[in-house]
Amino acid sequence: MGGGRVAHPVLKGPSVIKELVIGAVLGLAAGGLWKMHHWNEQRKTRQFYDLLEKGEISVVVDEE
């Protein structure tokens, strides 16, 4: 009864190159999202100070 051998996949350890690439891609994606958020906040702040300088808005409450 010499049955045939079944080819089983050999389990290997983690691929260092693959992990480095995945880490770099995730890091760049997170960094890009953070930069877009920062640019948006910077734009809103600049817009606020421009309006304040033009006198269109005020931070002082008007007394009636």
C-alpha positions, -999 to 999 in steps of 0.1 A, spaced: 0 0 0 24 26 -11 1 56 -15 11 86 -35 25 116 -17 3 147 -16 21 180 -21 14 203 8 23 239 7 53 247 29 46 273 54 73 300 54 80 329 77 69 364 70 85 381 40 106 410 51 105 428 18 67 424 16 63 438 51 86 467 43 66 476 12 32 473 29 45 494 58 59 521 35 26 522 15 5 525 46 28 551 61 27 572 29 -11 569 27 -15 580 63 10 608 58 -8 620 27 -41 621 45 -26 639 75 -10 665 51 -44 671 33 -60 676 67 -32 700 77 -35 720 45 -73 723 49 -69 736 85 -42 760 73 -65 773 45 -93 779 70 -71 797 94 -56 819 66 -91 826 53 -103 837 88 -74 861 93 -79 875 58 -115 883 67 -105 897 100 -79 920 84 -105 932 58 -129 940 86 -156 917 73 -157 899 106 -149 907 141 -141 888 172 -155 914 195 -192 911 205 -212 941 194 -230 958 223 -265 968 215 
